[in-house]
Amino acid sequence: MTGAYAQVAAGLFIVILLIMAVGFIMRKKQNRFGLMNVVSYQAIGAKKGVAALKVGKEIFILGVTANDMKLLKIFKDGELDLGETEGFQSRLDKMKKIGAH
């Protein structure tokens, strides 16, 4: 009976590892081949904010609410100096890593 439990536990462990590996690979693929990158997001109120999206060589500034999204400004390549600004997703990943420790 204990052997059956060990087999089930080992099988479950392998399935969980496979799910985690596929998730990791998909996240890496998404970041590498993603068309859009969220450069920054600034919340203004409940479910309201301003987002900066980089698409190709252009940066779109969007006003975002719970019901609507409006284009506020488009910056061409070189018009806006982002400096050391890191994307929202990389900041979120860093926060997740900090919370895991």
C-alpha positions as CSV (number, residue, x, y, z in Angstrom):
1,M,0.0,0.0,0.0
2,T,2.9,2.4,0.8
3,G,4.4,1.6,-2.6
4,A,1.2,2.8,-4.3
5,Y,1.3,6.1,-2.4
6,A,4.9,6.6,-3.3
7,Q,4.2,6.0,-7.0
8,V,1.3,8.4,-6.9
9,A,3.4,11.0,-5.1
10,A,6.2,10.6,-7.6
11,G,3.9,10.9,-10.6
12,L,2.3,14.0,-9.1
13,F,5.7,15.5,-8.5
14,I,6.7,14.8,-12.1
15,V,3.5,16.4,-13.5
16,I,4.0,19.5,-11.3
17,L,7.6,19.8,-12.6
18,L,6.4,19.5,-16.2
19,I,3.8,22.2,-15.7
20,M,6.4,24.5,-14.1
21,A,8.9,23.8,-17.0
22,V,6.3,24.6,-19.7
23,G,5.3,27.8,-17.9
24,F,8.9,28.9,-17.7
25,I,9.5,28.2,-21.4
26,M,6.3,30.0,-22.4
27,R,7.2,33.1,-20.3
28,K,10.6,33.2,-21.9
29,K,9.2,32.9,-25.4
30,Q,6.6,35.5,-24.7
31,N,9.2,38.1,-23.5
32,R,11.5,37.4,-26.5
33,F,8.9,37.4,-29.3
34,G,6.3,39.7,-27.7
35,L,5.1,42.5,-29.9
36,M,4.3,44.8,-27.0
37,N,6.2,45.7,-23.8
38,V,4.6,47.7,-20.9
39,V,7.3,50.3,-20.2
40,S,5.5,51.9,-17.3
41,Y,2.1,52.2,-15.6
42,Q,1.1,54.9,-13.2
43,A,-2.1,54.5,-11.3
44,I,-4.2,57.7,-10.9
45,G,-7.1,56.3,-9.0
46,A,-9.2,53.2,-8.6
47,K,-9.1,51.4,-12.0
48,K,-7.6,54.5,-13.7
49,G,-4.1,55.1,-14.9
50,V,-1.7,56.0,-17.6
51,A,0.3,53.3,-19.4
52,A,3.4,53.6,-21.7
53,L,3.5,50.7,-24.2
54,K,6.4,50.1,-26.5
55,V,5.4,48.6,-29.9
56,G,8.3,48.2,-32.3
57,K,10.1,51.5,-32.4
58,E,7.1,53.6,-31.1
59,I,6.0,54.3,-27.6
60,F,2.2,54.8,-27.0
61,I,1.0,56.7,-24.0
62,L,-2.5,55.5,-23.1
63,G,-5.1,56.7,-20.7
64,V,-6.7,53.6,-19.1
65,T,-10.0,53.3,-17.2
66,A,-12.2,50.4,-16.2
67,N,-14.3,50.9,-19.3
68,D,-12.1,52.6,-21.9
69,M,-8.6,53.1,-23.2
70,K,-7.6,56.2,-25.1
71,L,-4.5,57.1,-27.0
72,L,-2.9,60.2,-25.6
73,K,0.4,60.5,-27.4
74,I,2.7,58.6,-29.7
75,F,6.5,59.0,-29.5
76,K,8.7,57.9,-32.3
77,D,12.1,56.2,-31.8
78,G,14.5,58.6,-30.3
79,E,12.0,61.3,-29.2
80,L,11.6,60.0,-25.7
81,D,14.7,59.1,-23.6
82,L,13.7,56.2,-21.4
83,G,17.2,55.9,-19.7
84,E,17.3,53.1,-17.2
85,T,13.6,52.6,-17.1
86,E,12.8,48.9,-16.8
87,G,9.6,47.3,-18.0
88,F,6.6,46.6,-15.7
89,Q,7.0,42.8,-16.2
90,S,10.6,42.8,-15.0
91,R,9.7,44.9,-12.0
92,L,6.9,42.5,-11.2
93,D,9.2,39.5,-11.6
94,K,11.7,41.1,-9.1
95,M,8.9,41.7,-6.6
96,K,7.8,38.0,-6.9
97,K,11.3,36.9,-6.3
98,I,11.6,39.0,-3.2
99,G,8.3,37.7,-1.9
100,A,9.4,34.1,-2.4
101,H,12.4,34.5,-0.1
